[in-house]
Amino acid sequence: MKIDVTAFAALEDMPAEIAGLFATAEVFSTRWWWHSTIAAGMAPDATPRFMLASADGHALALFAMQQRQRGAVLESLTTPYSCRYAPLLRNGLDEPALRGIGAAFAGAWRRWPSVRIDALPDDLPGLPALRAGFREGGLTVAPFDHFGNWHENVAGLTWAAYLAARPGELRETVRRRLRRTDRDGDIGWTLVTGGADLEAGIAEYEDVYARSWKTPEPFPRFNAVLMRAAAAVGALRLGILRQGGRAVAAQLWVVHEGCATVLKLAHDESFRALSPGTLLTALMIRRLLEAEHVEELDFGRGDDEYKRLWVGRRRQRIGLLLINPRRLRGLALLGRAWLGGARRRLRA
């Protein structure tokens, strides 16, 4: 089977048969996520490159990539907002086919000294075969740990059952705060999913973020662009907590195929006595369980201590540095990768 790899500058330029590849795409590989990234989440020197492997007119695999530094760097179309990255693969591909696809991509990528792909699940189905194909295609594969992702399967759980499984201190804090909210008319919250409330909700989110402890966003327009795109497909869950009519906490969640992922959260530290972040998280999760019956809670990127209070399982996201040893810069990168690995082994 002869596999061809073709690069496209935009999703709209690609053949119609790629539609089947999106059938099982998770949220970070949807068209609307990529469109949002291209619109407001890329460096000024970056341009998208959608690289499609096909054979006999059938789309087999799609890697969403980006070129940077005038085309000198090729890397996955990921950003500090991406919680997961995976190529889109045709259903039913066996190991030899996946190895062939990996080798075909390696052949197309040999013009670069190296290619970086990150935010990959370390247990991604088909990844070992793709990695073998990359090596067969002439690239050296150097894996690295990228970040931790905390999550929990909540399929079939009621709010009461979920809360009962939380650590005792958090459980009691949530119960006290919810009781106060129920009896205090000065405290309220709104869930924005789109419609006439969307722009006001975005403005409140950005106001809270500006008053929070958070550092400025690397791509200031991205969250607003993403919220509009998520609202258009019914995925947006934007929570706003208010006291005295003023927004004091905000959380950006998206729901896709039964998984609720929190992407951003912020609160005004001057309202610390209210525990606004904890309270809004509880209100959001209660609603997601009781009204939407989500099957998984995902707390995004990183190993922040608070996350393990709300969800109990951790999985690793990894990256791959695909190095071309036939290029001078590739050899230098290979030497640094080897040296770094040797140092880690010595410390172990």
Phi and psi in degrees as a GROMACS rama.xvg file:
@    title "Ramachandran Plot"
@    xaxis  label "Phi"
@    yaxis  label "Psi"
@TYPE xy
-88.0841  123.186  LYS-2
-109.205  126.31  ILE-3
-106.984  144.103  ASP-4
-116.779  124.19  VAL-5
-123.078  137.618  THR-6
-100.934  137.215  ALA-7
-124.957  146.148  PHE-8
-82.1689  -18.7151  ALA-9
-150.999  152.562  ALA-10
-59.3911  -35.5423  LEU-11
-66.658  -19.0255  GLU-12
-83.8719  -7.99788  ASP-13
-86.4916  156.356  MET-14
-65.8919  156.777  PRO-15
-62.9579  -25.6818  ALA-16
-69.7143  -7.0766  GLU-17
-70.8142  -13.3574  ILE-18
-54.9694  -37.6783  ALA-19
-63.9472  -26.7926  GLY-20
-69.2025  -24.0439  LEU-21
-86.5393  -1.73329  PHE-22
-58.784  -35.9671  ALA-23
-117.762  21.3445  THR-24
-65.612  134.148  ALA-25
-83.3072  175.069  GLU-26
-56.0747  -37.7318  VAL-27
-82.3818  3.71286  PHE-28
-123.131  19.245  SER-29
-83.4387  160.748  THR-30
-60.8192  -43.0711  ARG-31
-67.2814  -31.8592  TRP-32
-67.3939  -46.3155  TRP-33
-65.4546  -39.5933  TRP-34
-60.9563  -40.7494  HIS-35
-64.3655  -41.435  SER-36
-61.4063  -45.8283  THR-37
-65.2107  -38.2012  ILE-38
-71.4652  -35.0588  ALA-39
-147.835  10.4814  ALA-40
-128.113  21.315  GLY-41
-119.465  149.598  MET-42
-65.0517  154.471  ALA-43
-57.3846  -28.1755  PRO-44
-93.774  8.54236  ASP-45
-99.8924  144.715  ALA-46
-133.836  140.294  THR-47
-72.1389  149.091  PRO-48
-140.981  108.337  ARG-49
-93.3452  115.09  PHE-50
-107.945  116.84  MET-51
-110.836  127.604  LEU-52
-97.9562  129.981  ALA-53
-143.961  158.885  SER-54
-148.678  133.048  ALA-55
52.6973  37.1382  ASP-56
79.2925  6.45221  GLY-57
-109.152  130.435  HIS-58
-72.7107  127.401  ALA-59
-107.141  -41.6696  LEU-60
-158.408  147.268  ALA-61
-132.926  123.727  LEU-62
-107.344  120.301  PHE-63
-84.8953  116.582  ALA-64
-127.018  173.662  MET-65
-143.586  143.163  GLN-66
-99.9277  141.703  GLN-67
-133.754  168.268  ARG-68
51.819  56.2543  GLN-69
56.0076  38.1695  ARG-70
85.5603  1.46587  GLY-71
-78.5811  -17.4303  ALA-72
-124.556  134.405  VAL-73
-121.484  128.901  LEU-74
-149.319  166.513  GLU-75
-63.3013  153.414  SER-76
-80.7258  66.1791  LEU-77
-120.705  158.597  THR-78
-139.876  177.206  THR-79
-62.7093  -6.78286  PRO-80
-97.5853  -11.6166  TYR-81
-78.2328  123.711  SER-82
-97.5746  -11.8351  CYS-83
-160.788  143.976  ARG-84
-137.002  140.22  TYR-85
-156.972  143.976  ALA-86
-67.4024  150.333  PRO-87
-85.1076  126.487  LEU-88
-121.353  142.148  LEU-89
-65.4482  138.958  ARG-90
-62.6466  144.323  ASN-91
86.4265  8.16653  GLY-92
-71.8318  130.072  LEU-93
-89.9572  176.996  ASP-94
-60.7529  -46.0476  GLU-95
-59.2963  -38.1051  PRO-96
-65.4304  -41.788  ALA-97
-65.6867  -38.2331  LEU-98
-63.9016  -41.0018  ARG-99
-63.7391  -39.4037  GLY-100
-64.4975  -45.1124  ILE-101
-59.2265  -42.7841  GLY-102
-64.6037  -37.8201  ALA-103
-65.1582  -42.9942  ALA-104
-64.9213  -40.0797  PHE-105
-59.65  -40.4532  ALA-106
-62.0823  -39.4831  GLY-107
-72.45  -26.1636  ALA-108
-93.7125  -0.544281  TRP-109
-70.0324  -11.0182  ARG-110
-71.5786  -18.6952  ARG-111
-97.863  144.954  TRP-112
-61.048  -34.0835  PRO-113
-155.696  158.939  SER-114
-130.958  130.658  VAL-115
-109.806  128.806  ARG-116
-126.243  123.935  ILE-117
-129.833  -177.92  ASP-118
61.5828  24.7758  ALA-119
-81.5434  137.337  LEU-120
-63.346  134.874  PRO-121
-70.6968  -14.3523  ASP-122
-111.013  25.7302  ASP-123
-59.7525  123.246  LEU-124
-58.0029  133.949  PRO-125
88.6343  -12.3345  GLY-126
-64.0835  -41.9038  LEU-127
-58.3578  -39.7961  PRO-128
-68.6752  -39.6198  ALA-129
-62.8965  -42.0439  LEU-130
-62.4625  -40.0151  ARG-131
-62.1353  -39.5619  ALA-132
-65.3906  -39.4005  GLY-133
-57.8737  -43.5617  PHE-134
-66.0725  -42.3045  ARG-135
-62.721  -28.2596  GLU-136
-82.78  2.59585  GLY-137
102.614  7.13972  GLY-138
-104.538  143.823  LEU-139
-88.5958  132.24  THR-140
-102.414  116.166  VAL-141
-114.659  102.169  ALA-142
-79.0062  155.868  PRO-143
-149.66  151.992  PHE-144
-75.1029  136.476  ASP-145
-107.323  -65.9363  HIS-146
-157.389  163.369  PHE-147
-91.2575  151.548  GLY-148
-130.736  118.379  ASN-149
-95.1499  136.451  TRP-150
-157.406  173.068  HIS-151
-159.131  140.213  GLU-152
-79.0999  120.642  ASN-153
-121.166  18.8603  VAL-154
-56.9348  125.76  ALA-155
80.6769  -1.9017  GLY-156
-81.2527  139.462  LEU-157
-83.6966  165.504  THR-158
-60.3161  -42.0976  TRP-159
-61.1907  -43.5612  ALA-160
-67.1812  -40.7104  ALA-161
-61.7738  -48.6658  TYR-162
-64.1678  -36.8354  LEU-163
-62.529  -24.7154  ALA-164
-88.1554  -3.33424  ALA-165
-80.1256  160.311  ARG-166
-57.959  147.848  PRO-167
-56.3622  -43.5753  GLY-168
-63.9667  -44.4381  GLU-169
-64.3137  -42.7017  LEU-170
-57.8156  -44.3464  ARG-171
-71.1011  -38.0249  GLU-172
-61.176  -44.5349  THR-173
-62.6807  -44.9456  VAL-174
-62.4892  -40.8585  ARG-175
-66.0951  -44.9953  ARG-176
-66.6439  -38.1495  ARG-177
-67.8663  -38.4669  LEU-178
-62.5787  -41.575  ARG-179
-64.4972  -41.4866  ARG-180
-62.2053  -40.7215  THR-181
-63.9978  -32.1512  ASP-182
-101.802  -12.9631  ARG-183
-102.763  108.572  ASP-184
-69.9468  -7.69043  GLY-185
-81.5347  -13.189  ASP-186
-112.913  131.691  ILE-187
-155.316  168.915  GLY-188
-144.52  158.372  TRP-189
-131.68  140.045  THR-190
-107.186  119.814  LEU-191
-103.552  124.794  VAL-192
-116.882  -9.26798  THR-193
149.3  -157.692  GLY-194
69.9472  -151.817  GLY-195
-66.009  -21.8853  ALA-196
-86.4335  -5.52878  ASP-197
-62.8281  -54.0959  LEU-198
-64.7371  -38.5018  GLU-199
-64.1334  -38.7701  ALA-200
-64.4834  -41.4271  GLY-201
-62.266  -42.5343  ILE-202
-62.95  -41.6794  ALA-203
-66.145  -40.8489  GLU-204
-57.4394  -49.2972  TYR-205
-67.7256  -32.1276  GLU-206
-66.1291  -45.6212  ASP-207
-63.2288  -43.7445  VAL-208
-59.3202  -41.2102  TYR-209
-65.8236  -28.208  ALA-210
-91.4061  -4.04919  ARG-211
-88.3538  -177.787  SER-212
-80.3512  -3.80481  TRP-213
-68.4432  145.493  LYS-214
-75.0256  156.41  THR-215
-57.7355  145.569  PRO-216
-67.4856  141.521  GLU-217
-66.2544  -28.2414  PRO-218
-128.408  90.1151  PHE-219
-60.2058  -25.7854  PRO-220
-87.5319  -12.19  ARG-221
-62.3486  -47.8363  PHE-222
-61.8622  -41.9569  ASN-223
-64.7964  -43.6039  ALA-224
-61.7274  -43.5592  VAL-225
-63.8682  -42.1483  LEU-226
-61.3533  -40.5512  MET-227
-65.6924  -42.3647  ARG-228
-66.6183  -42.379  ALA-229
-65.0857  -39.2886  ALA-230
-61.9592  -37.4047  ALA-231
-64.4899  -25.7211  ALA-232
-108.481  8.976  VAL-233
79.2553  17.3822  GLY-234
-98.2629  -13.6564  ALA-235
-75.265  135.168  LEU-236
-135.638  95.9274  ARG-237
-107.128  114.665  LEU-238
-99.5304  133.122  GLY-239
-125.438  120.8  ILE-240
-101.251  132.892  LEU-241
-125.085  148.061  ARG-242
-129.584  127.505  GLN-243
60.538  29.3021  GLY-244
83.7414  -4.61372  GLY-245
-104.692  135.611  ARG-246
-67.0159  127.666  ALA-247
-119.588  -12.4088  VAL-248
-153.652  150.195  ALA-249
-147.102  143.561  ALA-250
-138.936  133.934  GLN-251
-104.999  113.232  LEU-252
-117.86  155.437  TRP-253
-129.491  144.531  VAL-254
-119.169  126.013  VAL-255
-147.63  123.438  HIS-256
51.3992  44.6165  GLU-257
82.5802  -1.20826  GLY-258
-109.371  127.088  CYS-259
-104.625  119.176  ALA-260
-116.089  128.032  THR-261
-90.8664  122.755  VAL-262
-98.7266  -39.1618  LEU-263
-145.223  141.669  LYS-264
-144.545  146.909  LEU-265
-157.016  153.091  ALA-266
-149.64  160.258  HIS-267
-83.7367  116.554  ASP-268
-63.4548  -21.8376  GLU-269
-69.8272  -11.0414  SER-270
-107.454  28.3993  PHE-271
-56.3506  -34.6343  ARG-272
-60.1871  -23.6629  ALA-273
-81.0081  -10.998  LEU-274
50.7081  55.4192  SER-275
-63.6938  -36.3796  PRO-276
-66.4809  -46.3074  GLY-277
-62.4192  -44.9188  THR-278
-62.3025  -45.6306  LEU-279
-68.5079  -37.8431  LEU-280
-59.041  -44.2183  THR-281
-63.0479  -44.0896  ALA-282
-62.5261  -41.383  LEU-283
-65.6238  -47.5394  MET-284
-66.7009  -40.0466  ILE-285
-58.3235  -43.7256  ARG-286
-67.2039  -41.0784  ARG-287
-64.3197  -34.9028  LEU-288
-78.7914  -46.4543  LEU-289
-78.3417  -38.8039  GLU-290
-96.956  -30.1266  ALA-291
-113.521  -14.5387  GLU-292
53.4284  46.4634  HIS-293
-63.0602  156.279  VAL-294
-102.312  -17.9496  GLU-295
-146.018  140.643  GLU-296
-108.073  132.182  LEU-297
-127.984  124.908  ASP-298
-102.921  24.3325  PHE-299
71.2936  -148.228  GLY-300
-84.3912  136.155  ARG-301
100.426  163.373  GLY-302
-106.971  37.0182  ASP-303
-54.6164  138.15  ASP-304
-58.8901  -38.7461  GLU-305
-63.1449  -24.8072  TYR-306
-64.2655  -37.1996  LYS-307
-70.8669  -10.7675  ARG-308
-73.624  -32.5031  LEU-309
-95.7164  -29.0588  TRP-310
-139.101  150.48  VAL-311
-112.258  4.26652  GLY-312
-126.119  144.677  ARG-313
-119.181  138.696  ARG-314
-131.109  154.266  ARG-315
-96.4178  136.013  GLN-316
-102.704  136.39  ARG-317
-122.185  172.245  ILE-318
-130.517  161.555  GLY-319
-125.321  128.808  LEU-320
-103.719  113.782  LEU-321
-98.5902  110.998  LEU-322
-107.882  133.108  ILE-323
-93.3555  104.694  ASN-324
-71.5839  -6.63827  PRO-325
-87.0644  -4.56867  ARG-326
-108.23  144.037  ARG-327
-59.624  -46.2501  LEU-328
-64.6305  -32.3386  ARG-329
-64.8301  -41.5204  GLY-330
-62.5836  -39.7635  LEU-331
-64.6198  -42.5396  ALA-332
-64.1166  -39.5727  LEU-333
-61.8599  -40.726  LEU-334
-63.9935  -42.2139  GLY-335
-66.9349  -39.1497  ARG-336
-64.4573  -41.0509  ALA-337
-65.5494  -43.0089  TRP-338
-64.3799  -42.5694  LEU-339
-62.0819  -40.8282  GLY-340
-65.1598  -38.6405  GLY-341
-65.0389  -40.1294  ALA-342
-63.7357  -41.173  ARG-343
-64.6935  -37.7594  ARG-344
-66.9775  -36.6911  ARG-345
-67.561  -34.0078  LEU-346
-76.5682  -21.4964  ARG-347
